[in-house]
Amino acid sequence: DATTRNDVGQGGGREILGDAVGVLRGAAVDASGRTGGGEVLVGGDYQGKNPEVQNAQRAYVAPTARVDADAVDTGHGGKVIVWADGTTRFLGSISARGGSQGGDGGFVEVSGKHTLDFAGRVNTSAPLGQTGILLLDPTSITITNDLAANTSGSITCVGGGTCAVPATGPFADSGTGNLTDGTLNAQLAINNVIVTATDDIVVNAAATIDLQAKSLTLTSTAGGIVFGATTVAATGGGTLGLNFVTSLNLSANPNFTAATTVTANGGGTGTIIGPNIANSWAISGANVGTLINASGTVGFTGVGSLTGGSGDDTFTLGAAGTLSGSIAGGGQAVTDTLNLSGKAGAVSINQQSSTATDITGSFGGIEAVVGNGATTTITGVNAG
């Protein structure tokens, strides 16, 4: 055990560093303080970016191990980092709570740059303040369906469920990054959660996520986000943020319930692929707009291109609406519409070159076009 607990002031700092580091079964690391939580670094600092702190290749926190950086009476919860450049397996518990008499929850990062298996419990709650943040930061991750929160001596495995800790030991590679929806929901009850991956983030079909009045942010810094036939609910409200570079794929018809606020950012050039139902796309600004359908509403910014689904899609550019990319109707034997009736000035729609006013790229798969009256020029086989 290791403690820098302070029963008078703020908790101290503790570093557990090396090539392969672990907080093993039954061990406790305590950096709590009466007026604020301290700092505990296991295997590295924030995102492994501090050159003065050695990064581990393997990090492991055992099922009965715990790390505390609580504010006991007043002040904010502390900072706890569990990091590895290779694989991190987290099965234990971390607490960075705000003070019982005031203060916000702390900041916890549990990350494996290559692989993350997260099956433990983190608490950044604050009785009289703002809930803190849990950051999960692997290369790629899949959110699978297993509604039972996994906090025992096992790790998540491909396809959901649980797998025993490998016989080769706690520092063995699995080659995958997985998070069950049950574990995620348990964390959303007491944390705002950020999942950041370099590559794609996949939310498998049948996964059910409940935001519980918290925020969940999924960020792919170099890839995209793919949703299966997922349900995202928001008991008491909640916010789902989706940040991507390549594409946000909603073609499997995920369901975002009415209380869920969903925002998407495509980094300026990303593409949204719409659900395979009827969709209404309203472009209100430069790469800014809203996607509305029977499964929910997604507000978007920084999205250069839009692709419809197999149902009827209507793409409406408002007076200030512009797109730096393209529009593609996604269906056959349906009617996909390009609507420029909200434009104030002269409008040109060329069906031969598939170009239109305020769309830098092209449009395709469009069966109907709507201009704004006498100031519209429509060129094409069916023009007029």
C-alpha positions as CSV (number, residue, x, y, z in Angstrom):
1,D,0.0,0.0,0.0
2,A,1.0,3.6,-0.5
3,T,-0.4,6.8,0.9
4,T,0.1,10.5,0.7
5,R,-3.3,11.2,2.3
6,N,-3.5,14.6,4.1
7,D,-6.1,14.8,6.9
8,V,-5.5,18.6,7.1
9,G,-5.0,20.0,3.6
10,Q,-4.8,18.8,0.0
11,G,-3.8,15.2,-0.8
12,G,-0.2,14.6,-2.0
13,G,1.2,13.0,-5.1
14,R,2.2,9.4,-5.9
15,E,3.9,7.9,-9.0
16,I,4.0,4.2,-9.8
17,L,6.3,4.0,-12.9
18,G,8.2,1.4,-14.8
19,D,8.0,-0.7,-17.9
20,A,5.3,-2.9,-16.5
21,V,3.4,-1.5,-13.6
22,G,0.5,-2.7,-11.5
23,V,-1.7,-2.0,-8.5
24,L,-2.1,-5.6,-7.5
25,R,-4.8,-7.5,-5.7
26,G,-5.8,-5.9,-2.4
27,A,-3.4,-3.0,-2.7
28,A,-4.5,0.6,-2.0
29,V,-3.1,3.9,-3.1
30,D,-4.5,6.9,-1.2
31,A,-3.9,10.6,-2.2
32,S,-7.0,12.0,-0.6
33,G,-7.1,15.2,1.3
34,R,-9.4,17.1,3.6
35,T,-9.4,20.2,1.3
36,G,-8.8,18.5,-2.1
37,G,-7.7,15.4,-3.8
38,G,-4.1,14.8,-4.8
39,E,-2.5,13.2,-7.9
40,V,-1.7,9.6,-8.7
41,L,0.2,8.6,-11.8
42,V,0.3,4.9,-12.7
43,G,2.4,4.2,-15.8
44,G,2.5,7.7,-17.1
45,D,0.9,11.2,-17.2
46,Y,-2.0,12.6,-19.2
47,Q,-2.2,10.8,-22.6
48,G,1.4,9.7,-22.1
49,K,2.6,13.2,-23.2
50,N,4.7,14.3,-20.2
51,P,8.4,13.8,-21.2
52,E,9.4,14.0,-17.5
53,V,7.3,11.0,-16.5
54,Q,8.2,7.5,-17.7
55,N,5.6,5.7,-19.8
56,A,4.8,2.1,-19.1
57,Q,4.4,-0.5,-21.8
58,R,1.9,-2.5,-19.7
59,A,-0.4,-1.3,-16.9
60,Y,-2.6,-3.4,-14.7
61,V,-5.1,-2.6,-11.8
62,A,-6.3,-5.7,-10.2
63,P,-10.0,-6.4,-9.2
64,T,-9.6,-5.6,-5.5
65,A,-7.1,-2.8,-5.9
66,R,-8.1,0.8,-5.4
67,V,-6.8,4.3,-6.0
68,D,-8.3,7.2,-4.1
69,A,-7.8,10.9,-4.7
70,D,-10.9,12.3,-3.0
71,A,-11.6,15.7,-1.5
72,V,-12.9,14.6,1.9
73,D,-14.6,17.8,3.2
74,T,-14.1,20.6,0.7
75,G,-12.4,21.2,-2.6
76,H,-12.2,19.3,-5.9
77,G,-11.4,15.6,-6.5
78,G,-7.9,14.9,-7.6
79,K,-6.2,13.6,-10.8
80,V,-5.6,9.9,-11.4
81,I,-3.9,8.6,-14.5
82,V,-3.5,4.9,-15.5
83,W,-1.5,4.8,-18.7
84,A,0.5,2.4,-20.9
85,D,1.9,2.8,-24.4
86,G,0.9,-0.8,-25.0
87,T,-1.9,-2.4,-23.1
88,T,-3.8,-1.3,-20.0
89,R,-6.1,-3.7,-18.1
90,F,-8.3,-2.0,-15.5
91,L,-10.4,-4.2,-13.2
92,G,-10.1,-2.3,-10.0
93,S,-11.6,1.0,-8.6
94,I,-10.6,4.7,-8.7
95,S,-12.3,7.4,-6.7
96,A,-11.7,11.2,-7.3
97,R,-14.8,12.6,-5.7
98,G,-15.6,16.2,-4.8
99,G,-15.8,17.2,-1.2
100,S,-18.9,16.4,0.9
101,Q,-19.3,20.1,1.8
102,G,-18.5,21.5,-1.7
103,G,-16.3,21.1,-4.7
104,D,-16.3,19.4,-8.1
105,G,-15.4,15.8,-9.1
106,G,-11.9,15.2,-10.3
107,F,-10.3,13.9,-13.5
108,V,-9.4,10.3,-14.2
109,E,-7.8,8.8,-17.3
110,V,-7.6,5.1,-17.9
111,S,-5.9,4.5,-21.2
112,G,-3.8,2.0,-23.2
113,K,-2.4,3.6,-26.3
114,H,-2.6,0.3,-28.2
115,T,-5.2,-1.7,-26.2
116,L,-7.6,-0.9,-23.4
117,D,-9.6,-3.5,-21.4
118,F,-11.8,-1.5,-19.0
119,A,-13.9,-3.5,-16.6
120,G,-13.5,-1.6,-13.3
121,R,-15.2,1.3,-11.6
122,V,-14.4,5.0,-11.5
123,N,-16.2,7.6,-9.3
124,T,-15.8,11.3,-9.9
125,S,-19.2,12.3,-8.4
126,A,-19.6,15.5,-6.3
127,P,-22.5,15.8,-3.8
128,L,-22.6,19.6,-4.0
129,G,-20.6,20.3,-7.2
130,Q,-20.2,19.3,-10.8
131,T,-19.5,15.7,-11.7
132,G,-16.0,15.1,-12.9
133,I,-14.6,13.4,-16.0
134,L,-13.5,9.8,-16.9
135,L,-11.3,9.7,-20.1
136,L,-10.8,6.4,-21.9
137,D,-8.1,6.9,-24.6
138,P,-7.2,3.7,-26.7
139,T,-6.2,3.4,-30.4
140,S,-9.6,2.0,-31.2
141,I,-12.5,0.7,-29.2
142,T,-15.8,-1.3,-29.6
143,I,-18.8,-0.8,-27.3
144,T,-20.5,-4.1,-27.0
145,N,-23.7,-5.4,-25.6
146,D,-23.5,-6.9,-22.1
147,L,-26.0,-5.1,-19.8
148,A,-24.4,-6.5,-16.6
149,A,-21.8,-4.1,-15.4
150,N,-18.5,-5.9,-15.2
151,T,-16.6,-5.1,-12.0
152,S,-15.4,-8.5,-11.1
153,G,-12.1,-10.3,-11.7
154,S,-12.6,-10.6,-15.5
155,I,-12.2,-8.5,-18.6
156,T,-14.4,-7.7,-21.5
157,C,-13.9,-9.9,-24.6
158,V,-14.8,-9.7,-28.2
159,G,-18.6,-9.8,-28.8
160,G,-19.4,-8.9,-25.2
161,G,-19.6,-11.0,-22.1
162,T,-16.6,-11.6,-19.9
163,C,-13.3,-13.6,-20.3
164,A,-11.0,-14.8,-17.6
165,V,-7.7,-12.9,-17.1
166,P,-5.3,-14.7,-19.4
167,A,-3.2,-17.5,-17.9
168,T,-0.1,-15.7,-19.2
169,G,-0.6,-13.0,-16.6
170,P,-2.2,-9.6,-16.2
171,F,0.2,-7.9,-18.7
172,A,-0.7,-10.1,-21.7
173,D,-2.0,-8.4,-24.9
174,S,-5.5,-9.1,-26.1
175,G,-5.2,-7.2,-29.3
176,T,-8.6,-5.6,-28.9
177,G,-10.1,-2.7,-27.1
178,N,-13.6,-3.4,-25.8
179,L,-16.1,-1.7,-23.4
180,T,-19.5,-3.2,-22.5
181,D,-22.6,-1.0,-22.4
182,G,-23.3,-2.3,-18.9
183,T,-19.9,-1.1,-17.7
184,L,-20.3,2.2,-19.6
185,N,-23.8,2.8,-18.1
186,A,-22.4,2.1,-14.6
187,Q,-19.8,4.8,-15.2
188,L,-22.3,7.3,-16.6
189,A,-24.2,7.1,-13.4
190,I,-21.3,8.8,-11.6
191,N,-19.1,10.4,-14.3
192,N,-19.1,12.3,-17.5
193,V,-17.3,10.0,-19.9
194,I,-15.0,10.8,-22.8
195,V,-13.9,8.1,-25.2
196,T,-11.1,9.2,-27.5
197,A,-9.6,6.8,-30.1
198,T,-7.2,7.4,-32.9
199,D,-9.0,4.9,-35.2
200,D,-12.6,4.0,-35.5
201,I,-15.1,3.8,-32.6
202,V,-17.7,1.1,-33.2
203,V,-21.0,0.9,-31.2
204,N,-22.3,-2.6,-31.8
205,A,-25.9,-3.5,-32.6
206,A,-28.1,-4.2,-29.5
207,A,-25.9,-2.0,-27.3
208,T,-28.1,0.2,-25.0
209,I,-26.6,3.4,-23.5
210,D,-28.3,5.5,-20.9
211,L,-26.7,8.9,-20.4
212,Q,-28.4,9.5,-17.0
213,A,-28.2,13.3,-17.2
214,K,-24.5,13.1,-17.9
215,S,-22.4,13.7,-21.1
216,L,-20.8,11.0,-23.2
217,T,-18.3,12.2,-25.8
218,L,-17.0,9.8,-28.5
219,T,-14.0,11.2,-30.4
220,S,-12.1,9.6,-33.3
221,T,-9.1,11.8,-34.0
222,A,-8.2,10.1,-37.3
223,G,-11.1,7.9,-38.2
224,G,-14.9,7.6,-37.9
225,I,-17.7,6.5,-35.7
226,V,-20.0,3.6,-36.6
227,F,-23.3,2.9,-34.9
228,G,-25.2,-0.4,-35.1
229,A,-28.9,-0.7,-34.3
230,T,-28.1,1.0,-30.9
231,T,-30.4,2.7,-28.5
232,V,-29.1,5.8,-26.7
233,A,-31.5,7.0,-24.0
234,A,-31.2,9.8,-21.6
235,T,-33.0,9.3,-18.3
236,G,-33.2,12.8,-16.9
237,G,-31.6,14.2,-20.0
238,G,-28.0,14.0,-21.2
239,T,-25.7,14.9,-24.1
240,L,-24.0,12.7,-26.7
241,G,-21.1,14.3,-28.5
242,L,-19.8,12.7,-31.7
243,N,-16.5,14.0,-33.1
244,F,-14.9,12.3,-36.2
245,V,-12.7,13.0,-39.2
246,T,-13.8,10.6,-41.9
247,S,-17.5,9.6,-41.4
248,L,-20.3,9.2,-38.9
249,N,-22.2,6.1,-40.1
250,L,-25.8,5.9,-38.9
251,S,-27.0,3.6,-41.7
252,A,-28.0,0.8,-39.2
253,N,-30.7,3.1,-37.8
254,P,-29.6,3.8,-34.2
255,N,-32.3,5.2,-31.9
256,F,-31.6,8.5,-30.1
257,T,-34.5,9.1,-27.7
258,A,-36.2,12.4,-27.4
259,A,-34.4,13.5,-24.2
260,T,-31.0,12.9,-25.8
261,T,-29.2,15.9,-27.1
262,V,-26.9,14.7,-29.9
263,T,-24.2,16.9,-31.5
264,A,-21.8,15.8,-34.2
265,N,-18.6,17.5,-35.5
266,G,-16.9,16.3,-38.7
267,G,-13.7,18.4,-38.4
268,G,-14.6,20.5,-41.4
269,T,-14.6,17.8,-44.1
270,G,-16.3,14.7,-42.5
271,T,-19.3,12.9,-44.0
272,I,-22.6,11.9,-42.2
273,I,-24.1,8.7,-43.7
274,G,-27.8,8.8,-42.8
275,P,-30.1,6.1,-41.5
276,N,-32.0,3.9,-43.9
277,I,-35.3,5.7,-43.2
278,A,-36.8,9.0,-44.3
279,N,-34.5,11.8,-43.4
280,S,-34.8,15.6,-43.3
281,W,-31.5,17.4,-43.6
282,A,-31.5,21.2,-42.9
283,I,-28.3,23.0,-43.7
284,S,-28.4,26.3,-41.9
285,G,-24.8,27.6,-42.1
286,A,-21.4,26.7,-43.5
287,N,-21.2,22.9,-43.0
288,V,-23.8,23.4,-40.2
289,G,-27.2,21.9,-39.9
290,T,-29.6,19.3,-38.4
291,L,-30.6,15.8,-39.3
292,I,-34.1,14.9,-38.3
293,N,-35.8,11.5,-38.6
294,A,-38.1,9.2,-36.7
295,S,-35.1,7.9,-34.7
296,G,-34.0,11.2,-33.3
297,T,-32.3,14.5,-34.1
298,V,-28.6,15.2,-34.7
299,G,-27.2,18.7,-34.8
300,F,-24.0,18.9,-36.8
301,T,-21.1,21.2,-37.5
302,G,-18.0,20.9,-39.6
303,V,-19.6,18.3,-41.8
304,G,-18.7,18.8,-45.5
305,S,-20.7,16.0,-47.1
306,L,-24.1,14.3,-46.6
307,T,-25.2,10.9,-47.8
308,G,-28.8,9.8,-47.5
309,G,-30.2,6.4,-46.6
310,S,-32.5,4.0,-48.5
311,G,-35.6,6.1,-47.6
312,D,-36.7,9.5,-48.9
313,D,-34.1,12.1,-48.1
314,T,-34.8,15.9,-48.4
315,F,-31.7,18.1,-48.3
316,T,-32.7,21.7,-47.7
317,L,-30.2,24.6,-47.9
318,G,-31.4,27.6,-45.9
319,A,-30.5,31.2,-46.8
320,A,-27.0,30.9,-45.2
321,G,-26.6,27.2,-45.8
322,T,-23.5,26.0,-47.6
323,L,-21.6,22.7,-48.0
324,S,-17.9,22.4,-48.8
325,G,-18.4,18.8,-50.0
326,S,-21.2,16.9,-51.8
327,I,-24.7,15.6,-51.3
328,A,-25.7,12.1,-52.3
329,G,-29.1,10.6,-52.2
330,G,-28.8,7.1,-50.9
331,G,-31.9,5.3,-52.2
332,Q,-33.3,3.7,-55.3
333,A,-37.0,3.6,-56.0
334,V,-37.4,6.6,-53.6
335,T,-37.6,10.3,-54.1
336,D,-34.6,12.2,-52.8
337,T,-35.0,16.0,-53.0
338,L,-32.6,18.9,-53.2
339,N,-34.4,22.0,-51.9
340,L,-33.0,25.5,-52.4
341,S,-36.3,27.4,-51.9
342,G,-34.9,29.3,-48.9
343,K,-32.2,31.0,-50.8
344,A,-32.7,34.8,-51.2
345,G,-30.6,35.4,-54.4
346,A,-30.3,33.8,-57.8
347,V,-30.1,30.0,-57.7
348,S,-28.6,27.7,-60.2
349,I,-29.2,23.9,-60.3
350,N,-27.5,22.0,-63.1
351,Q,-28.6,18.5,-63.4
352,Q,-26.1,17.7,-66.2
353,S,-23.0,18.7,-64.2
354,S,-24.6,17.8,-60.8
355,T,-23.8,21.2,-59.4
356,A,-25.8,23.7,-57.5
357,T,-25.6,27.0,-55.7
358,D,-23.7,26.9,-52.4
359,I,-22.6,23.2,-52.8
360,T,-18.9,23.3,-53.6
361,G,-18.8,19.7,-54.7
362,S,-21.6,17.9,-56.6
363,F,-25.0,16.3,-55.9
364,G,-26.1,12.9,-57.0
365,G,-28.9,10.4,-56.6
366,I,-31.4,13.3,-56.5
367,E,-34.8,12.7,-58.2
368,A,-36.4,16.1,-57.5
369,V,-35.1,19.7,-57.2
370,V,-36.8,22.7,-55.8
371,G,-35.7,26.3,-56.6
372,N,-36.8,29.6,-55.1
373,G,-39.1,30.9,-57.9
374,A,-38.3,33.3,-60.7
375,T,-34.6,33.7,-59.7
376,T,-33.9,29.9,-60.2
377,T,-32.1,28.5,-63.3
378,I,-32.5,24.8,-63.7
379,T,-30.4,23.1,-66.4
380,G,-30.9,19.5,-67.3
381,V,-32.9,16.9,-69.3
382,N,-36.0,17.5,-67.2
383,A,-35.5,21.2,-66.7
384,G,-38.5,23.5,-66.9
